[in-house]
Amino acid sequence: MSVKSLCLLLLGLGVSGCVSYHPQPLPAAPSLAPDPARLQITLPPSPIPGLAPHRFDPADGLDITEVAMLAVANNPGLKAVRDQRKEAKAQMLTAGLLPNPQLSAGLDHPTGGDPGLMNAENLGLSYDLGSLISRGATLEAARAKSRQVDLSVLWQEWQVVQKARLLFIKISGQERLNHQLQAYHSLLTDRYQRTAQALAAGNTTAEVASISLAELQALGTRVADLARQENQSRHELNALLGLAPETRLVLTGGAGLKPLSEEEIAAALKRLPQRRPDLLALRAGYQSQEEEVRQAVLAQFPALNVGLSRARDTSGINTNGLAVTLTLPLFDRNQGHIAQAQATRQRLKDEYQARLDTDYGEAGMVKDQIELLKRQLKETEAAIPSLARTVARAKAALEDGDLDFTAYAALDAALFEKRLEALALDQSLDEQQATLQTLLGIDFKGRFEGQDARLKVQGEG
């Protein structure tokens, strides 16, 4: 076989394994679902604490766990983030590929006019053996990087779950608050109508009617403000769940958060470096950089290129040859890359330590905040019954003419505000407990979950 034929054969073999290009156009419309009932969620054993096992059935409304499930499965941002796994797998594939051999060929045509001369041909095949020295470190670095991406995606899923839970708690609290405001608004409306009738009949003063009207108008402003806040919260939740803005979710049940004991918190903190995906991701990134350092150290060895050649000169003499190319490390012994890799490794180590310290500190702060909220809620709830009895006695005194309306209205408003304060404290307590559980990586029942599965969602219709 001639040199030309061999080159064409090798070129054909190389081209036959290439991937062809296919364009992929961008979407022209949003993919937001108008109704969660149109989504089918498959929930294998979940890496998200508290999500499995749990049945997803939007027909009877969504509880806090179903909201978290839908957020992880259908959040638009997470869909894009999960594509990072494919990129990491592609990078790992690239790191595992062996370098291609190099083929060289040449043809020399004599121009001297000597009839005894012929075309000279040469064919060479060489391979860079130096790349094989650091291949193991390169591959391990890519594998650790792929683990880091997986864990980083998992941590972002945890963050989405946390935000979904907090929005559920916030909207549920706003609904309870709205119920209280509407009930009190009806009471004040009725009171003002009776006061206005009494004023018209000359049985009360303009001051009393003015106080009733001012209370009613102030409460109406609070009702309108709360409606705007709840509307904003619901739109945030719809966006987080990948639902159309006009979707009106029915939220059922309470937060159902199990208070954590001191022993449970201490045990969770002890296992924090093995539980939190962000810490595990940082550890995987550090391991990847360790391999980068090893790869830089191995790259100190001289580059070695070995080649075989076959040639024929113009006189028809055939020769076979062996060529070895060795780089002499006289000036560049990879010192720069080694120093840079070691500096990056130190930075990653310090970042891990800083994150670990921050997580412990944040968990301690939230734990103390929970204890403070518990005491405040207990004191507030204990004050409501006695204040309610005082208001009842004040109402009787008002009807008997022994108390003016201004004093009674102040007491009644104080009771109403105290009940709202209890609702706000209860909501804040649920939010802090949900935050602590996410920080510690435990579910609603105080158990530890595995990390070996993913949620999947498939749209219908």
C-alpha angles and dihedrals in degrees: 000000000000124000090250093053093047092050092050091049093051091046091052092050091051095049093047091068096052123114117240122230121249121178119232113203123213119253117267099206139035118269097213114142115234093209132022088219087073091062125084114207121198110200116194119176100311132225089209113093113246100011102097134098098022133126116236111216116152092180092087096038130271123283122203094271093049090051090053091047092051091047093054094043101043108023107129093215093053091052089060093042092054089060086072087074090063090050091050091049090050091051090050089051090051091050091052096052117104117235115261120252116245121239122198129183135177141183126201121192117201115232100182094097094236106147092212094063126093138188114290118226132191132183126185136182121192137173134198106233093179092076090060091062094066097030094101093053091045092052094047090049090053092048092051089047090053090052089049091054092049092051093045090054090048090052091052088052088054089051091052090049090051092051091047091051092048092049090049090051091045095050092044089051091048090051091052091046091049090052090054093046093049092049092049090044090056089049093050091045091054091045092051092048091052091045091050090050090049091049091051090051091048093245097120140027131261088242092062092048091048092052091051092049093048091050091049094049093046091051091048089057090052091050091052092047091051091049090056092047093050091047090053092047092051092050090050090051093048090051091048092050094046093245130141115268093244093057112118110205122204108220117201135189129013131278091274092200116171112224111239122232124225089254093053092048092048092049092048092049090051090055095040096110089054095043111041111084092210091057091045089049091052090050091051090049090051091050089051090053090049087060089047089057091049090048091052091050092049090050088068089080113097116267110253124201121182124191141178123210140187121194143172121201127213092269092058099255113145121211136183119208144186121209128190122189116194123183112223110222096215100131109007113048092162091264092144096053092045093051092047093048092049092048091051090049091053091049092052090049091052091046090053092050091048092049092048092050091047093050093051091047093047092049090051092049093050091047091054090045090054092052091050092049091049091055093045092048092048092051092046094049090047091054096052100073094050091045090049090053090050091052090049091052090045091053091052090048090049091053090049091050094245095115131044121237095245093062092045093049090051092052093046091050090049090055091049092050091048090055090049089049090055091051092050092048091048090051092048090049092053091048093051092046091051089049092050092050090052091047091051096039098235131128132241092277095050095254131132117241131206126253104217107101145053137219118246130198131192125189123226131209 
